[in-house]
Amino acid sequence: MSDSSTGARVALASEGTANVTTGLPVLDHLVTELARSGRFRLTLEVAPGGPDQAVSEAGRAFGAAIAERLAAAGAAGRGWAIVAADEALALAAIERAAESRFVTNVDFSDQRVGGLGTDVPSRFLQELSEAAELNLHVRLVEGTDPQHVLAAIFKAVGAALGQACRPIPDAKEPS
């Protein structure tokens, strides 16, 4: 059950900004990168607790806020992006779906970034996809440094979400 001091607000913006407080500096940084790439104005706060609880709560709260954006009239409901971060290159594709999924070819469960297991960001993305009712696919195309890989993944997910939350531009017939 969510604590009343956990919540997220997401608005579309011309430039992404974030105020993220999960208690996990690495996750705060990655979610901030996601907001910048998606051009969201994001506020995300998680009640104090253990790392596992914080990750789950953050993913669910952010996912619920994204679900509202995706349900807005005219929202595209799908998006994709290929984004680099240093030597890493990641691809993300999303689509609203009644049955959510998080599918990835990345498995860093035995490595640590910033003192946290890198499965922590994966858990965040799983919770996000479930709460937002998304089919979320993430592919690592290139990259070896875990920090760069995670930055590329979160930037790609953010850019894909930003595309999905915005209206589809009107297709004009050529004259």
N, C-alpha and C positions, 0 to 999 in steps of 0.2 A: 504494500500500500504506500502511496506517495505521501511524503511529509508536506505539510502546508507551506513550508518555506522553500520548496522546490518548485521551479517554474521556468518557463521560457516565453519570450515574446520575439516574434520575427516579423519584420517589415521589409518590403522591397525597397531598395535604395539605388542611387546611381553609383555609389561607392560603398563597399562593405566595411562595416565596423562591428566590433563585438565587445561586450562586457561579460566575460565568462568567469564564473567562480564555482569550480567543482571540488576544490580541495586537492586536485591532482594537476600540478603545473604542466606536465606534458600534454594531458588531455585538453587543458585550457588553451594551450598553444595550438594544438591541432584543430580544435573547433573554431578558434579565431581565424586560422588559415582557411577553413571551410567557408566561414561567413564572408571573408574578403573575396574569395574566388566566386562565390555565388551572388555577390553584391546584395547581401542582406544586412540589415541593421538588427543585430541580435543581442538579446539580454538572456543569459542563462545562469541560473543560480541553483545550487544543489545544497540541501541541508547537510550539515556535518554527519559523517558516518564513515564506515570502512570503505576502502577502494572499490570493492566489488559492488557495494550498494550505490556508491556515488556514480560509477560508470553506468549502471542500469538506469538509475533515476535520471541522469543527464540525457541518455539516449532516448528514453521514453518521453521526457518533457520536450526535448527538441523535436522528436518525431511528431508529437501531438500538435505542436505549433506549425510544423511544416504541413501536416495534413490539412489544417485550416487554409493555408495558402494554396494548396493544390485543389481544394474544393471551391475556391473562388471562381466566379463566373469568368469564363474565357481562358483559364489557366491551361497551358498546353498539356500538362499531366505526364509528359515524358521529356527526357533530355539525355544528352551524352556529352562527354568531354574527354579529350586527351591532353594531359598536363604534365609538364616536366618540373622537377625540383632537383637542381644540380644534375647528377648523372642518372637519376631515376626518372622513369617515364611510366605513367599509369593511365589507365582508361577506366571510365565509369559510365554506365548506362542505367537509366532508371525509367520505370513506368508504373503508374498507379495500377494496383492489382488487388482483387478481392482476397487473394491468397498471397501474402507477402513472402518474399524469399531474399536471403542474402547469400550470394554465390561469389566466391573468390578463388583465385589460384595462389593466394599469398598465405603462407603459414610460417610465422615467426614465433610460435608459442614457446620456443626454447631460448629466445633472445630477450634482452632487456634494453629499454631505452628510457633514459631519465629515471632509472630506478624502478621502472614498471615493466612488467612483461608486455610484449607488444600484442598479446592477445587482448589486452585491455581495450585498445582502439577497435579491434574486431568486434568485441562485445558491444561497444558503443554503436557501431554501424548496424549490428544485428538488431539491437533494441530500436534504433531509428527506423529501420525498414519495417519492423513489425508495427510500431506505433503510427507510422505514416501510411501504412498499407502500400508498401512499395515492393516492386521487384527490383532489387539493387544488385547489379553485377559489377564487380571490380576485378580488373586484370592488371597485373604488373607486367609491363612490356620489357622493361630494362631497369636494372638497379641492384646495388649490393649493400650500400650503407643504409641500415635500418631507419635512421632519422630522415634521410632523403626519401626513402621509399614511402614512409608514412606521410611525409609532407606532400608528396606527389599524389598519393591516394586521397587524402582529405581535400586537397585542392581540386582534384578531378570530381570527387563527389559533390563538392560545393558548386562547381561550375555547372554540373548536370542538374542539380537541384534548382539552381537559379534559373536555368533554361526552362525547367518543368513548371516552375511557379509563375512564370510570366506568360502573358497572352501570346498566342501565335500571331505573328504579323499578318495583316490582311494581304492576301495574294492579289495583286492587281494584274489585270489583263494588259498585255503590251498593246500600245496603240498603233 
